Amino acid sequence: MLDTELLSSIAKQMIARSVVELDGKRLSVRRTSAHHLKTAVFTMDGREYRAIEQNPDKLSRWGQLAKSGHQVVQFKDSETNRFVAVAVDGKVRVYGQIKKPETPSLGNTGWALFSTEGLFSHQEISECAQRSLHIGNRILDRIQVILEGYRHFRQGPSMLVV
């Protein structure tokens, strides 16, 4: 089991400083050669892990969060070379242990709305849905105008009013 409080502390320190203090030891924060992202290697429960600042240029949801100003740090198990957790603004989520809440589905489409692993509030999801609905309605209005113009065109030039 991962110590999420420790991971949160490492993520916060790594983003804010060039040194991470862990159990009285000072670990240096380095930068990757390719993208100059912050990284730190540490040991927890006898295993070596690497904390890596999220690349904001990635198209993943984590990359999008980092690009929008959130502090995102990924944690990788050095032995298995797998990502085991992520910290967003100090809040840690362990991969494989996250259960999505039960939510009502949207008809028979197979889709369901849920608070994306707790990272977004219901209000944020509601606002996003309202914006999407508004954009969809504007698109439908424009399609109707185009279709009406097409109907008038098919009826012939005598029916067009300019």
Residue frames as qw, qx, qy, qz and C-alpha x, y, z in Angstrom:
[[0.000, 0.890, 0.456, 0.000, 0.00, 0.00, 0.00],
 [0.420, 0.434, -0.009, 0.797, 1.36, 3.40, -0.96],
 [0.281, -0.546, -0.425, 0.665, 1.69, 6.17, 1.61],
 [0.256, 0.750, 0.439, 0.423, -0.43, 8.87, -0.05],
 [0.285, -0.945, -0.065, 0.145, 0.48, 11.51, 2.54],
 [0.574, -0.454, 0.397, 0.554, 4.17, 10.97, 1.77],
 [0.472, 0.360, 0.571, 0.567, 3.52, 11.11, -1.99],
 [0.031, 0.925, 0.344, 0.159, 1.57, 14.34, -1.54],
 [0.424, -0.830, 0.132, 0.338, 4.42, 15.88, 0.45],
 [0.584, -0.156, 0.514, 0.609, 6.98, 14.85, -2.17],
 [0.349, 0.624, 0.539, 0.446, 4.84, 16.28, -5.00],
 [0.116, -0.974, -0.195, -0.010, 4.36, 19.62, -3.23],
 [0.503, -0.695, 0.282, 0.429, 8.04, 19.94, -2.33],
 [0.610, 0.068, 0.556, 0.561, 9.24, 18.90, -5.76],
 [0.277, 0.772, 0.432, 0.375, 7.14, 21.51, -7.55],
 [0.202, -0.975, -0.083, -0.037, 8.05, 24.31, -5.13],
 [0.365, -0.813, 0.428, 0.148, 11.74, 23.64, -4.47],
 [0.569, 0.584, -0.574, -0.073, 14.92, 22.10, -5.85],
 [0.157, 0.251, -0.897, 0.328, 15.27, 19.77, -2.84],
 [0.738, -0.374, -0.351, -0.438, 12.85, 17.27, -1.30],
 [0.136, -0.431, 0.744, -0.493, 13.21, 16.43, 2.39],
 [0.844, -0.118, -0.386, -0.353, 12.22, 12.86, 3.19],
 [0.891, -0.397, -0.189, 0.109, 12.80, 11.24, 6.60],
 [0.480, -0.785, 0.201, 0.338, 15.62, 13.69, 7.37],
 [0.601, -0.034, 0.514, 0.611, 17.31, 13.07, 4.01],
 [0.257, 0.717, -0.062, -0.645, 17.62, 15.72, 1.33],
 [0.649, 0.260, 0.641, 0.317, 16.91, 14.48, -2.19],
 [0.043, -0.381, 0.279, 0.880, 17.83, 16.65, -5.13],
 [0.594, 0.630, 0.428, -0.258, 15.23, 17.54, -7.70],
 [0.327, -0.251, 0.585, 0.698, 16.65, 17.24, -11.20],
 [0.547, 0.554, 0.005, -0.627, 15.32, 18.01, -14.64],
 [0.823, 0.230, 0.500, 0.144, 14.83, 15.55, -17.50],
 [0.363, -0.284, 0.452, 0.764, 17.04, 16.11, -20.51],
 [0.200, 0.381, 0.715, 0.550, 14.34, 16.10, -23.18],
 [0.145, -0.744, -0.484, -0.437, 11.55, 18.27, -21.74],
 [0.156, 0.348, -0.416, 0.825, 13.23, 19.76, -18.64],
 [0.663, -0.538, -0.298, -0.426, 10.56, 18.34, -16.34],
 [0.276, -0.596, 0.606, -0.450, 11.28, 18.09, -12.62],
 [0.874, -0.048, -0.471, -0.114, 12.02, 14.61, -11.31],
 [0.274, -0.615, 0.621, -0.401, 13.10, 13.08, -7.99],
 [0.704, 0.036, -0.708, -0.034, 14.05, 9.53, -7.03],
 [0.395, -0.484, 0.497, -0.602, 13.07, 8.29, -3.55],
 [0.358, 0.002, -0.932, 0.049, 12.62, 5.08, -1.58],
 [0.585, -0.262, 0.208, -0.739, 9.40, 4.11, 0.17],
 [0.888, -0.152, 0.321, -0.293, 8.89, 0.80, 2.00],
 [0.629, -0.312, 0.646, 0.300, 12.10, -0.57, 0.50],
 [0.611, 0.504, 0.526, 0.310, 11.12, 0.17, -3.11],
 [0.243, -0.284, 0.196, 0.907, 12.51, 2.85, -5.38],
 [0.321, 0.770, 0.551, -0.028, 10.10, 5.29, -6.99],
 [0.306, 0.040, 0.226, 0.924, 10.46, 8.26, -9.30],
 [0.160, 0.770, 0.444, -0.429, 8.31, 11.38, -9.06],
 [0.357, 0.129, 0.486, 0.787, 7.98, 13.08, -12.44],
 [0.220, 0.474, 0.160, -0.838, 6.39, 16.44, -13.21],
 [0.595, 0.518, 0.614, -0.021, 3.60, 16.02, -15.80],
 [0.272, -0.021, 0.467, 0.841, 4.45, 17.17, -19.32],
 [0.324, 0.542, 0.357, -0.689, 1.84, 19.86, -20.14],
 [0.308, 0.421, -0.520, -0.676, 2.26, 19.18, -23.87],
 [0.048, 0.078, 0.993, 0.080, 0.72, 15.70, -23.56],
 [0.409, -0.218, -0.411, -0.785, -2.88, 15.32, -24.75],
 [0.418, -0.311, -0.840, 0.154, -3.91, 13.17, -21.77],
 [0.363, -0.832, -0.343, -0.243, -6.23, 14.53, -19.10],
 [0.662, -0.564, -0.088, 0.486, -3.19, 14.88, -16.82],
 [0.461, 0.089, 0.251, 0.846, -1.38, 16.91, -19.48],
 [0.066, -0.676, -0.414, -0.606, -4.44, 19.11, -19.95],
 [0.541, -0.791, -0.275, 0.080, -4.63, 19.72, -16.20],
 [0.631, -0.345, 0.062, 0.692, -0.93, 20.62, -16.09],
 [0.296, 0.344, 0.363, 0.814, -1.37, 22.96, -19.06],
 [0.240, -0.766, -0.384, -0.456, -4.28, 24.71, -17.34],
 [0.067, -0.707, 0.346, -0.614, -2.10, 25.50, -14.31],
 [0.868, -0.451, 0.050, -0.201, -2.59, 22.54, -12.01],
 [0.065, -0.652, 0.752, -0.069, 0.46, 20.97, -10.38],
 [0.967, 0.069, -0.035, -0.242, 0.50, 17.38, -11.65],
 [0.063, -0.606, 0.792, -0.031, 3.13, 14.85, -10.57],
 [0.914, 0.078, -0.317, -0.241, 3.21, 11.21, -11.69],
 [0.470, -0.578, 0.654, -0.135, 4.78, 8.49, -9.53],
 [0.796, 0.369, -0.444, -0.183, 6.54, 5.55, -11.17],
 [0.856, -0.400, 0.327, 0.032, 7.74, 2.29, -9.61],
 [0.113, 0.744, -0.601, -0.267, 11.36, 1.98, -10.80],
 [0.401, -0.198, 0.893, 0.044, 11.36, -1.83, -10.63],
 [0.510, 0.442, 0.738, -0.018, 8.22, -2.44, -12.68],
 [0.151, -0.054, 0.373, 0.914, 8.52, 0.79, -14.71],
 [0.121, -0.603, -0.711, -0.341, 4.79, 1.41, -14.19],
 [0.150, -0.403, 0.132, -0.893, 3.01, 4.51, -13.03],
 [0.322, -0.287, -0.865, 0.258, 1.43, 3.78, -9.66],
 [0.126, -0.747, -0.517, 0.399, -0.10, 7.12, -8.62],
 [0.258, 0.538, 0.212, 0.774, -0.67, 10.73, -9.60],
 [0.230, -0.562, -0.449, 0.655, -0.87, 13.90, -7.50],
 [0.142, 0.639, 0.378, 0.655, -2.93, 16.86, -8.67],
 [0.174, -0.711, 0.120, -0.671, -2.39, 19.98, -6.55],
 [0.122, -0.409, 0.744, -0.515, -1.21, 17.70, -3.75],
 [0.794, -0.017, 0.335, -0.507, -4.22, 15.36, -3.88],
 [0.032, -0.372, 0.902, 0.218, -3.01, 11.80, -4.59],
 [0.877, 0.164, 0.050, -0.448, -4.85, 9.11, -6.53],
 [0.389, -0.356, 0.838, 0.141, -3.42, 5.59, -6.57],
 [0.541, 0.277, -0.551, -0.572, -3.89, 3.78, -9.87],
 [0.472, -0.003, -0.877, -0.093, -5.83, 0.53, -9.73],
 [0.181, -0.300, -0.783, 0.515, -7.52, 1.41, -6.45],
 [0.235, 0.165, 0.055, -0.956, -9.85, 4.10, -7.72],
 [0.162, 0.429, 0.887, 0.059, -13.49, 3.14, -7.97],
 [0.120, -0.204, -0.281, -0.930, -15.82, 5.32, -9.93],
 [0.340, 0.147, 0.601, -0.709, -19.04, 6.15, -8.12],
 [0.231, 0.435, 0.855, 0.159, -22.29, 4.61, -9.26],
 [0.159, 0.345, -0.004, -0.925, -24.18, 7.11, -11.38],
 [0.650, 0.510, 0.472, -0.309, -27.32, 7.10, -13.45],
 [0.454, 0.020, 0.618, 0.641, -26.68, 6.36, -17.10],
 [0.281, 0.424, -0.111, -0.854, -27.83, 8.51, -19.98],
 [0.798, 0.316, -0.065, -0.508, -30.50, 6.30, -21.48],
 [0.958, 0.022, 0.276, 0.076, -29.29, 3.29, -23.44],
 [0.445, 0.841, -0.302, 0.055, -26.20, 5.02, -24.84],
 [0.897, -0.041, -0.264, 0.352, -23.89, 3.20, -22.46],
 [0.311, 0.464, -0.274, 0.783, -22.41, 6.49, -21.24],
 [0.516, -0.710, -0.459, 0.142, -22.58, 7.68, -17.66],
 [0.079, 0.819, -0.196, 0.533, -21.67, 10.95, -16.00],
 [0.783, -0.487, -0.267, 0.278, -19.33, 10.73, -13.06],
 [0.173, -0.956, 0.231, 0.047, -16.95, 13.03, -11.25],
 [0.735, 0.533, -0.393, 0.143, -13.74, 12.11, -13.06],
 [0.745, -0.055, -0.511, 0.425, -12.10, 10.17, -10.25],
 [0.450, -0.742, -0.354, 0.348, -12.93, 13.00, -7.86],
 [0.464, -0.074, 0.110, 0.876, -10.82, 15.61, -9.66],
 [0.103, -0.266, -0.282, -0.916, -13.76, 17.71, -10.83],
 [0.259, 0.189, 0.628, -0.709, -16.71, 18.85, -8.78],
 [0.307, 0.532, 0.788, 0.044, -20.28, 18.18, -9.84],
 [0.149, 0.863, 0.160, -0.456, -20.65, 21.93, -10.44],
 [0.075, -0.568, 0.575, 0.583, -17.70, 21.92, -12.89],
 [0.237, 0.124, 0.912, 0.310, -19.17, 18.95, -14.75],
 [0.234, 0.721, 0.617, -0.212, -22.60, 20.64, -14.82],
 [0.080, 0.813, -0.110, -0.567, -21.12, 23.88, -16.19],
 [0.136, -0.332, 0.770, 0.528, -19.24, 21.96, -18.88],
 [0.251, 0.380, 0.882, 0.120, -22.43, 20.09, -19.86],
 [0.196, 0.819, 0.371, -0.390, -24.35, 23.39, -20.05],
 [0.014, 0.679, -0.407, -0.611, -21.68, 24.92, -22.33],
 [0.185, -0.073, 0.896, 0.397, -21.74, 21.82, -24.54],
 [0.252, 0.594, 0.757, -0.102, -25.54, 21.95, -24.74],
 [0.138, 0.833, 0.080, -0.530, -25.43, 25.65, -25.65],
 [0.041, -0.494, 0.649, 0.577, -22.87, 25.01, -28.43],
 [0.229, 0.180, 0.933, 0.209, -24.91, 22.06, -29.71],
 [0.252, 0.737, 0.560, -0.283, -28.07, 24.20, -29.85],
 [0.093, 0.764, -0.219, -0.600, -26.22, 26.93, -31.79],
 [0.121, -0.240, 0.839, 0.473, -25.02, 24.34, -34.31],
 [0.248, 0.442, 0.862, 0.011, -28.56, 22.98, -34.72],
 [0.202, 0.810, 0.259, -0.486, -29.89, 26.52, -35.30],
 [0.041, 0.620, -0.501, -0.602, -27.34, 27.10, -38.05],
 [0.188, 0.028, 0.934, 0.302, -28.17, 23.77, -39.69],
 [0.276, 0.644, 0.678, -0.223, -31.86, 24.74, -39.73],
 [0.171, 0.797, -0.073, -0.574, -31.04, 28.05, -41.46],
 [0.046, -0.398, 0.764, 0.505, -28.97, 26.22, -44.06],
 [0.232, 0.263, 0.932, 0.095, -31.72, 23.65, -44.65],
 [0.281, 0.754, 0.447, -0.391, -34.37, 26.35, -45.07],
 [0.120, 0.707, -0.367, -0.593, -32.16, 28.12, -47.62],
 [0.121, -0.162, 0.912, 0.357, -31.71, 24.83, -49.46],
 [0.299, 0.500, 0.801, -0.141, -35.49, 24.21, -49.50],
 [0.260, 0.813, 0.120, -0.508, -36.07, 27.67, -50.97],
 [0.008, 0.548, -0.645, -0.532, -33.38, 27.04, -53.57],
 [0.222, 0.086, 0.952, 0.192, -35.01, 23.72, -54.61],
 [0.323, 0.658, 0.611, -0.299, -38.38, 25.42, -55.04],
 [0.491, 0.574, 0.383, 0.531, -36.94, 27.69, -57.68],
 [0.315, 0.053, -0.084, 0.944, -35.82, 31.31, -58.02],
 [0.248, -0.542, -0.365, -0.715, -39.38, 32.66, -58.10],
 [0.660, -0.618, -0.425, -0.039, -39.84, 31.69, -54.44],
 [0.610, -0.140, -0.270, 0.732, -36.68, 33.38, -53.17],
 [0.091, -0.968, -0.196, -0.128, -37.11, 36.73, -51.48],
 [0.659, 0.162, -0.176, 0.713, -33.95, 38.84, -51.49]]
